[in-house]
Amino acid sequence: MAVIVQTNESHAKIRVALIIEGGKLRPVWFEEVDNPARDRIHIKQISYVWSHMEGTAKIINFAVWDGANSYRLSLNTKNFSWNMAIAEETPFPPPSASFTWRFRRDED
């Protein structure tokens, strides 16, 4: 079944635990700074890492998964700030069973 993936930017301030090992960055967990009631989100898998430039700032992006939800964590290496986005997946509905093709023959 196909899915539609939409990424929704979050404006929450986040704190990220990061391990630097062998010259590589690896986020371990993150949490919302202004929402102490929410638990830390522990990262189970880093699916993809990529970078891009925004002006003179290099942004390193991490597509991560906590076992239930997917997120994008972005590190601005110029000011060392983090941004978060939540990836929401919606199943793409298959055609309904009542759908039938109807062909029309044009009359001459």
Secondary structure, 3 states (H helix, E strand, C coil): CCEEEEEEEECCCEEEEEEEECCEEEEEEEEECCCCCCCCEECCEEEEEEEEEECCEEEEEEEEECCCCEEEEEEECCCCEEEEEEEEEEECCCCCCCCCCCCCCCCC
